[in-house]
């Protein structure tokens, strides 16, 4: 099951031709992951304060299929592919909301690190349990 988050394409998201700049899909994916965590009752600042750890992006792989344009309404999804002790691999998609046409898709690996040292650490067991579908 995927979490879905609606996003509208603004002028600032596009290039001179009115097409979403490729790197902005990573921003859309980030917003969807943040809202997915919020939907589970997990605020990232609170998580940092309670556990001393944070998620960081350690790897991305994105494929672009069709362009999104100025004023398009998108649905951006997030779904766990695999979850390990120190990292989670998420599958994400950007779809045009009107027809659910696939625009971009990718995988994002987020790793858990100690917030003070940025060294890899184990994801707290209770957090990992809360993230599983």
C-alpha positions in Angstrom: 0.0 0.0 0.0 1.3 3.4 -1.0 1.0 6.7 0.8 -0.2 9.5 -1.6 0.5 13.2 -1.2 -1.0 15.9 -3.6 1.3 18.5 -5.0 0.6 21.3 -7.4 3.4 22.4 -9.8 4.3 26.1 -9.3 6.3 28.4 -11.4 9.3 27.9 -9.2 9.3 24.2 -10.0 9.6 24.7 -13.7 12.3 25.6 -16.2 12.0 28.3 -18.8 9.7 26.1 -20.9 7.2 25.5 -18.1 8.3 21.9 -17.6 9.2 20.6 -14.1 13.0 20.8 -13.7 14.2 17.2 -13.2 15.8 17.8 -9.8 12.5 19.0 -8.4 11.1 15.5 -8.5 13.5 14.8 -5.6 12.0 17.6 -3.7 8.5 16.3 -4.4 9.6 12.8 -3.2 11.1 14.4 0.0 7.8 16.2 0.7 5.8 13.0 0.3 8.2 11.0 2.6 7.9 13.8 5.3 4.1 13.8 5.0 4.0 9.9 5.1 5.9 10.1 8.4 3.5 12.7 9.7 0.5 10.6 8.7 2.0 7.9 11.0 2.3 10.4 13.9 6.1 10.8 13.4 7.4 14.3 13.3 11.1 14.5 12.2 12.1 17.2 14.7 10.4 15.4 17.5 12.0 12.1 16.4 15.4 13.8 16.5 14.8 15.2 20.0 13.5 11.9 21.4 16.0 9.5 19.8 19.0 11.6 18.9 18.8 10.2 15.3 17.7 11.3 11.9 17.1 9.9 8.5 19.4 11.0 5.7 19.2 10.1 2.0 22.0 7.9 1.0 21.0 6.8 -2.5 18.6 7.8 -5.2 17.6 6.3 -8.6 15.0 8.2 -10.6 13.6 7.5 -14.1 11.7 10.2 -15.9 8.9 9.1 -18.2 6.7 12.1 -19.1 6.9 15.8 -18.2 4.9 17.6 -15.6 4.0 21.1 -16.4 3.1 24.4 -14.7 -0.2 24.1 -12.7 -0.4 20.3 -13.0 -1.8 18.6 -10.0 0.4 15.6 -9.0 0.1 12.7 -6.7 3.4 11.7 -5.2 3.6 8.3 -3.6 5.9 6.6 -1.0 6.0 2.9 -0.2 8.5 0.8 1.7 10.3 -1.7 -0.5 12.6 -3.1 2.1 13.5 -2.2 5.7 16.7 -3.2 7.3 18.3 -2.4 10.7 20.0 0.8 9.5 18.2 1.8 6.3 15.0 1.7 4.4 14.5 1.5 0.6 11.4 3.4 -0.5 9.7 3.2 -4.0 8.3 6.5 -5.0 6.3 7.8 -8.0 5.0 11.1 -9.3 1.7 10.7 -11.1 -0.5 13.3 -12.9 -3.5 13.4 -10.7 -6.1 13.8 -13.4 -5.3 10.5 -15.2 -2.7 8.9 -12.9 -0.2 8.9 -15.7 3.3 7.9 -14.5 5.7 10.9 -14.8 8.7 9.8 -12.7 9.5 7.0 -10.5 12.4 5.9 -8.4 13.9 4.4 -5.3 15.3 6.4 -2.4 17.4 4.8 0.4 17.2 6.6 3.7 19.7 5.7 6.3 19.5 6.2 10.1 22.3 8.2 11.6 23.2 9.7 14.9 22.2 13.3 14.6 25.3 14.6 16.4 28.0 12.6 14.5 26.1 11.6 11.3 27.5 8.1 11.8 25.3 5.2 10.8 23.2 3.7 13.6 20.4 1.2 14.0 16.9 2.4 13.5 15.1 2.2 16.9 13.0 -1.0 16.9 9.8 0.8 17.9 10.3 3.2 15.0 10.9 0.4 12.6 7.7 -1.3 13.8 5.7 1.9 13.4 6.8 2.2 9.8 5.9 -1.3 8.6 2.5 -1.5 6.8 
